[in-house]
């Protein structure tokens, strides 16, 4: 058997190993929304505004209107405006 054939099953399995579940994505976004760094929260808000049009993530986006950082609140307003 040649070497490329030995690697074929491993390479074919790589996409399965990198799969991310919806729950993992939700957890990552919620963690970023609670971060101490306002830039991290702002980027999470931008990501949420692209992904959440209803449901608990949308509620989380709306709750970020009360964030202590004005840049985060502006990002929420911009995100909600585009929905």
C-alpha positions, 0 to 999 in steps of 0.5 A, a space after each residue: 500500500 502506498 503512503 497516500 492511501 494510508 492517509 486517506 481515511 485520516 484526511 476524510 475524517 478531519 471534517 467530522 473532528 472539526 464539527 461544532 454544535 449549535 450549543 457550542 456556538 451559543 456557549 461561545 457567544 454567551 461567554 463573549 457577551 459576558 467578557 470584561 473586554 468591551 471590544 470582545 462584547 462588541 464583536 459578539 454583538 456583531 456576530 449575534 446580529 448576523 445570526 439571531 433573528 428570534 429566540 433566546 439569542 435575540 433576547 440576549 442581543 436586546 439585553 445588550 442594549 443595557 451594556 455599560 460601554 457605549 460602543 457595545 450599545 451602538 453595535 446593538 442598535 446597528 445590528 437591530 437596525 439591519 434586522 
